[in-house]
Amino acid sequence: HALTYYRQKYGDNPPSEQQRQFLSEFGKSPIEVPTLYLHGENDGCIGVDLQVGMTELFPKGLRSIRIEGAGHFLQLEKPDLFNQHVTDFLKA
């Protein structure tokens, strides 16, 4: 489903009924595991304000971290910092 966005935005075919159903339900169910959300401060694809209002969808906890000096591919741009945040989260 990761490519659905691009297929719908740039493709010639309208979304299938299955895709419409999936997209209509996506993001409405709570995430029932502790979650780490990392976002590059300089992300030119997804705004840093995406995380606003997300907390209530994560009843088991949401740890949200913005990484300065990183864009959309923060795991490549700041690998040591990215890995440290993931490791700390998994240890907790």
N, CA, C and O of each residue as an XYZ file, in Angstrom:
368
protein
N       0.809     -1.204      0.000
C       0.000      0.000      0.000
C       0.855      1.273      0.000
O       0.330      2.374     -0.163
N       2.137      1.126      0.178
C       2.991      2.310      0.217
C       3.008      3.057     -1.114
O       3.193      4.273     -1.140
N       2.820      2.351     -2.195
C       2.847      2.988     -3.514
C       1.492      3.547     -3.931
O       1.399      4.249     -4.938
N       0.443      3.246     -3.171
C      -0.897      3.705     -3.525
C      -0.947      5.214     -3.688
O      -1.575      5.717     -4.620
N      -0.299      5.935     -2.801
C      -0.277      7.402     -2.882
C       0.218      7.861     -4.254
O      -0.409      8.699     -4.902
N       1.343      7.306     -4.686
C       1.949      7.718     -5.946
C       1.109      7.274     -7.149
O       0.976      8.009     -8.128
N       0.550      6.076     -7.064
C      -0.291      5.597     -8.161
C      -1.514      6.483     -8.340
O      -1.911      6.790     -9.464
N      -2.108      6.892     -7.223
C      -3.295      7.736     -7.310
C      -2.947      9.155     -7.747
O      -3.683      9.772     -8.517
N      -1.839      9.661     -7.260
C      -1.470     11.033     -7.574
C      -0.983     11.178     -9.018
O      -1.316     12.154     -9.691
N      -0.198     10.210     -9.492
C       0.436     10.356    -10.793
C      -0.047      9.348    -11.846
O       0.269      9.489    -13.027
N      -0.792      8.355    -11.431
C      -1.245      7.324    -12.359
C      -2.488      7.737    -13.128
O      -3.148      8.725    -12.806
N      -2.785      6.957    -14.143
C      -3.951      7.224    -14.980
C      -5.186      6.462    -14.512
O      -6.303      6.784    -14.918
N      -4.994      5.460    -13.667
C      -6.103      4.628    -13.225
C      -6.675      5.128    -11.904
O      -5.924      5.433    -10.978
N      -7.993      5.214    -11.811
C      -8.597      5.602    -10.530
C      -8.399      4.484     -9.511
O      -8.200      3.332     -9.897
N      -8.449      4.803     -8.214
C      -8.258      3.767     -7.195
C      -9.365      2.712     -7.271
O     -10.514      3.014     -7.592
N      -8.992      1.479     -6.969
C      -9.967      0.388     -6.947
C     -10.854      0.525     -5.715
O     -10.562      1.305     -4.809
N     -11.922     -0.229     -5.694
C     -12.808     -0.230     -4.520
C     -12.048     -0.681     -3.275
O     -12.257     -0.136     -2.191
N     -11.179     -1.661     -3.421
C     -10.365     -2.142     -2.294
C      -9.440     -1.027     -1.785
O      -9.298     -0.852     -0.575
N      -8.823     -0.289     -2.679
C      -7.954      0.818     -2.277
C      -8.761      1.915     -1.593
O      -8.323      2.459     -0.579
N      -9.922      2.248     -2.124
C     -10.765      3.270     -1.497
C     -11.176      2.855     -0.094
O     -11.163      3.673      0.826
N     -11.544      1.577      0.076
C     -11.938      1.070      1.386
C     -10.764      1.154      2.360
O     -10.925      1.610      3.493
N      -9.587      0.715      1.920
C      -8.399      0.760      2.771
C      -8.105      2.195      3.204
O      -7.881      2.457      4.386
N      -8.105      3.113      2.254
C      -7.778      4.504      2.559
C      -8.832      5.164      3.446
O      -8.506      6.042      4.245
N     -10.080      4.752      3.312
C     -11.126      5.345      4.152
C     -10.998      4.916      5.609
O     -11.443      5.634      6.504
N     -10.394      3.750      5.860
C     -10.233      3.244      7.224
C      -8.852      3.526      7.809
O      -8.653      3.444      9.021
N      -7.910      3.854      6.946
C      -6.520      4.027      7.380
C      -6.400      5.162      8.392
O      -6.912      6.260      8.175
N      -5.720      4.884      9.493
C      -5.447      5.903     10.499
C      -6.560      6.124     11.495
O      -6.471      7.041     12.312
N      -7.605      5.317     11.458
C      -8.718      5.502     12.377
C      -8.665      4.557     13.578
O      -9.278      4.833     14.610
N      -7.947      3.462     13.453
C      -7.847      2.495     14.548
C      -6.647      2.821     15.420
O      -5.600      3.216     14.908
N      -6.785      2.660     16.731
C      -5.645      2.912     17.617
C      -4.497      1.941     17.351
O      -4.716      0.787     16.983
N      -3.290      2.420     17.539
C      -2.086      1.590     17.446
C      -1.826      1.066     18.856
O      -1.564      1.846     19.771
N      -1.896     -0.231     19.029
C      -1.881     -0.835     20.364
C      -0.503     -1.303     20.826
O      -0.405     -2.240     21.618
N       0.543     -0.671     20.350
C       1.905     -0.970     20.809
C       2.629      0.350     21.051
O       2.322      1.345     20.394
N       3.579      0.377     21.975
C       4.377      1.599     22.144
C       5.047      1.939     20.808
O       5.535      1.053     20.106
N       5.066      3.221     20.470
C       5.509      3.629     19.146
C       6.516      4.768     19.213
O       6.372      5.698     20.007
N       7.531      4.681     18.372
C       8.524      5.737     18.223
C       8.304      6.390     16.861
O       8.255      5.711     15.836
N       8.173      7.710     16.864
C       8.000      8.472     15.625
C       9.151      9.461     15.511
O       9.283     10.367     16.333
N       9.982      9.286     14.491
C      11.110     10.175     14.234
C      10.820     10.969     12.971
O      10.327     10.428     11.982
N      11.134     12.263     13.018
C      10.845     13.118     11.871
C      11.983     14.119     11.696
O      12.388     14.780     12.652
N      12.488     14.226     10.491
C      13.531     15.204     10.192
C      12.953     16.610     10.145
O      11.947     16.851      9.479
N      13.583     17.527     10.845
C      13.123     18.923     10.883
C      13.055     19.557      9.492
O      12.230     20.438      9.250
N      13.913     19.114      8.589
C      13.981     19.720      7.259
C      13.315     18.858      6.190
O      13.658     18.955      5.012
N      12.379     18.028      6.589
C      11.701     17.147      5.648
C      10.902     17.985      4.655
O       9.983     18.707      5.042
N      11.251     17.886      3.390
C      10.556     18.643      2.360
C       9.367     17.908      1.776
O       8.659     18.455      0.931
N       9.132     16.667      2.212
C       8.024     15.870      1.680
C       6.827     15.836      2.627
O       5.680     15.922      2.188
N       7.095     15.713      3.919
C       6.037     15.600      4.924
C       6.306     16.649      5.993
O       7.392     16.689      6.571
N       5.335     17.483      6.248
C       5.505     18.554      7.229
C       5.664     18.033      8.651
O       5.082     17.012      9.019
N       6.452     18.741      9.441
C       6.680     18.323     10.825
C       5.409     18.414     11.665
O       5.340     17.825     12.744
N       4.414     19.136     11.190
C       3.163     19.244     11.937
C       2.271     18.010     11.779
O       1.188     17.956     12.361
N       2.712     17.022     11.002
C       1.956     15.786     10.843
C       1.649     15.137     12.187
O       0.586     14.543     12.365
N       2.568     15.251     13.121
C       2.419     14.576     14.412
C       1.414     15.250     15.337
O       1.029     14.661     16.346
N       0.985     16.448     15.029
C       0.042     17.156     15.886
C      -1.268     16.376     15.947
O      -1.856     16.053     14.915
N      -1.713     16.082     17.151
C      -2.970     15.380     17.349
C      -2.888     13.869     17.231
O      -3.921     13.200     17.251
N      -1.705     13.317     17.109
C      -1.562     11.874     16.950
C      -1.631     11.104     18.263
O      -1.941      9.912     18.256
N      -1.356     11.745     19.368
C      -1.189     11.060     20.643
C      -2.359     10.157     20.999
O      -2.154      9.039     21.472
N      -3.582     10.624     20.780
C      -4.745      9.840     21.178
C      -4.895      8.541     20.392
O      -5.619      7.645     20.827
N      -4.236      8.419     19.256
C      -4.283      7.176     18.489
C      -3.295      6.130     18.987
O      -3.243      5.021     18.456
N      -2.512      6.475     20.002
C      -1.479      5.571     20.520
C      -1.657      5.375     22.030
O      -0.887      5.932     22.813
N      -2.657      4.595     22.448
C      -2.931      4.434     23.874
C      -1.792      3.784     24.663
O      -1.722      3.944     25.881
N      -0.910      3.063     23.994
C       0.229      2.433     24.675
C       1.454      3.340     24.696
O       2.502      2.954     25.215
N       1.331      4.536     24.140
C       2.418      5.508     24.186
C       2.983      5.847     22.825
O       3.179      4.976     21.978
N       3.241      7.132     22.632
C       3.869      7.642     21.413
C       5.030      8.535     21.828
O       4.843      9.553     22.495
N       6.224      8.139     21.424
C       7.405      8.968     21.649
C       7.750      9.612     20.315
O       8.106      8.931     19.354
N       7.639     10.923     20.271
C       7.832     11.668     19.035
C       9.082     12.533     19.151
O       9.224     13.317     20.089
N       9.989     12.378     18.181
C      11.263     13.103     18.211
C      11.517     13.735     16.852
O      11.436     13.075     15.817
N      11.826     15.022     16.876
C      12.257     15.726     15.658
C      13.777     15.771     15.648
O      14.411     16.083     16.656
N      14.346     15.458     14.503
C      15.801     15.427     14.385
C      16.256     16.628     13.567
O      15.936     16.755     12.385
N      17.009     17.505     14.222
C      17.530     18.703     13.568
C      18.567     18.328     12.518
O      19.330     17.377     12.687
N      18.580     19.094     11.433
C      19.577     18.895     10.396
C      19.320     17.689      9.513
O      20.189     17.293      8.735
N      18.126     17.097      9.625
C      17.789     15.938      8.801
C      16.533     16.248      8.002
O      15.674     17.023      8.425
N      16.455     15.625      6.843
C      15.286     15.801      5.990
C      14.426     14.548      5.992
O      14.173     13.961      7.044
N      13.980     14.144      4.818
C      13.064     13.021      4.673
C      13.747     11.683      4.940
O      13.107     10.749      5.421
N      15.028     11.583      4.637
C      15.757     10.328      4.812
C      16.708     10.439      5.995
O      17.919     10.262      5.858
N      16.141     10.734      7.150
C      16.965     10.999      8.324
C      17.829      9.823      8.727
O      18.887     10.024      9.322
N      17.413      8.591      8.423
C      18.231      7.423      8.749
C      19.518      7.405      7.934
O      20.496      6.774      8.335
N      19.526      8.088      6.799
C      20.736      8.187      5.988
C      21.516      9.457      6.299
O      22.745      9.479      6.228
N      20.788     10.513      6.645
C      21.413     11.810      6.885
C      22.028     11.920      8.283
O      23.053     12.577      8.464
N      21.409     11.286      9.253
C      21.881     11.313     10.644
C      21.827      9.896     11.218
O      21.121      9.653     12.197
N      22.572      8.952     10.611
C      22.439      7.548     11.019
C      22.782      7.282     12.476
O      22.099      6.489     13.125
N      23.813      7.917     13.008
C      24.189      7.657     14.402
C      23.097      8.121     15.367
O      22.751      7.408     16.309
N      22.566      9.301     15.131
C      21.501      9.828     15.984
C      20.224      9.004     15.824
O      19.555      8.681     16.806
N      19.900      8.673     14.598
C      18.735      7.837     14.328
C      18.854      6.504     15.069
O      17.928      6.093     15.768
N      19.986      5.841     14.913
C      20.206      4.548     15.571
C      20.163      4.672     17.087
O      19.651      3.779     17.762
N      20.687      5.751     17.627
C      20.668      5.941     19.078
C      19.240      6.073     19.596
O      18.897      5.486     20.622
N      18.410      6.837     18.898
C      17.005      6.987     19.308
C      16.270      5.636     19.248
O      15.506      5.301     20.153
N      16.503      4.877     18.192
C      15.847      3.568     18.061
C      16.328      2.631     19.158
O      15.519      1.947     19.785
N      17.627      2.590     19.396
C      18.180      1.725     20.438
C      17.646      2.096     21.812
O      17.256      1.220     22.583
N      17.626      3.389     22.123
C      17.091      3.837     23.417
C      15.621      3.449     23.572
O      15.193      3.031     24.647
N      14.863      3.587     22.504
C      13.441      3.243     22.558
C      13.264      1.752     22.811
O      12.436      1.353     23.630
N      14.035      0.932     22.113
C      13.910     -0.519     22.274
C      14.362     -0.984     23.656
O      13.811     -1.942     24.198
N      15.352     -0.319     24.224
C      15.818     -0.671     25.566
C      14.784     -0.316     26.635
O      14.674     -0.998     27.654
N      14.030      0.755     26.394
C      13.020      1.193     27.370
C      11.838      0.286     27.306
O      10.873      0.478     28.045
